Amino acid sequence: MSKPVTGEMIAQVGTISANHDKTIGRIIAEAMDKVGKDGVITVEEAKSIDTSLEIVEGMQFDRGYLSPYFVTDPERMEVVLDNPAILIHEKKIASMKELLPVLELVAHAGRPLLIIAEDIEGEALATLVVNKLRGTLQAAAVKAPGYGERRKAMLEDIAILTGGKALTEDLGLKLENTQLEDLGQAKKITIDKDNTTIVEGAGSRLAIEGRVTQLRLQAEDTTSDYDREKLQERLARLVGGVAVIKVGAATETEMKEKKARVEDATNAGHEGSIVVQRVREMNDEEGFNALTERYENLMQAGVIDPTKVVRSALQNAASIASLLLTTEAVIT
């Protein structure tokens, strides 16, 4: 009988799936507890021999500062902005003239400024650096995450999370007409050379929940595995968070073997015999979609394999099973 599992039971499932490694089971249970069902758990190779868990609080995207002169913590080479205003712009910013009204508004309010745009270059970037070095305005700039239409959607996610507006051509909003209320807000923003992390955005809970519902529906409706993965990542950034398990070992061989066990354990979510029994009771076109964790019509869901691939897999499995049955000894 299949039952939902929580707490220590999750650790036990992870331990068994990782060949009875209790450390891996405990780390996976902690990761799932931290990020929840909407979160994302990724597995990476560590640079040390220890296996550790890193929880990314807030929304993080893979864009770092555009100039090292923005750094406020030289020891860690990070930009840390407390209670900043956030300008979210779809296009490239190069002219100082169009940026000046925003800088004056933020400087008058006495707050730091983060600019997220397609790019910031030339006169505009130079002015931000000079203002930072002179102490006139604490500012930083990063490139917008993603590309094309996905970039526009991610900028809208950031705007909703921070309670600001994404300045896009679709909305007819121009940079030079921007008001202070158009800018997003957050409790804290940390930027290193590779990543930007927004903690406790000031967006309304109702707007965030509406966006989350929209992303869930899009993830369920899409037929593209890649699009579904990206939608789930955006969803995790908005609500669940991201957990990174960094697998460490003394040798590269041990590292790869241990990483494979961790990946197996993080994906251990369903009892195979129960799934098989239920699928056997369905008609020929229905089955279990492991990606969405739903029993459905696989043809309609786009889960379609070439006949030759399925036949070859079945033949090979039968061949191995026959070999095991007729072999007097097996080395494991």
Sequence and secondary structure as in RCSB ss.txt:
>XXXX:A:sequence
MSKPVTGEMIAQVGTISANHDKTIGRIIAEAMDKVGKDGVITVEEAKSIDTSLEIVEGMQFDRGYLSPYFVTDPE
RMEVVLDNPAILIHEKKIASMKELLPVLELVAHAGRPLLIIAEDIEGEALATLVVNKLRGTLQAAAVKAPGYGER
RKAMLEDIAILTGGKALTEDLGLKLENTQLEDLGQAKKITIDKDNTTIVEGAGSRLAIEGRVTQLRLQAEDTTSD
YDREKLQERLARLVGGVAVIKVGAATETEMKEKKARVEDATNAGHEGSIVVQRVREMNDEEGFNALTERYENLMQ
AGVIDPTKVVRSALQNAASIASLLLTTEAVIT
>XXXX:A:secstr
      THHHHHHHHHHTTS HHHHHHHHHHHHHH TT EEEEEE SSS  EEEEE SEEES  BS GGG SBTT
TTBEEEES EEEEESSEE  HHHHHHHHHHHHHHT  EEEEESEE HHHHHHHHHHHHHTS  EEEEE SS HHH
HHHHHHHHHHHHT  EE GGGT  GGG  GGGSEEEEEEEE SS EEEEEE   HHHHHHHHHHHHHHHHH   H
HHHHHHHHHHIIIII EEEEEE  SSHHHHHHHHHHHHHHHT  S HHHHHHHHHTS TTEEEETTTTEEEEHHH
HT    HHHHHHHHHHHHHHHHHHHH S    
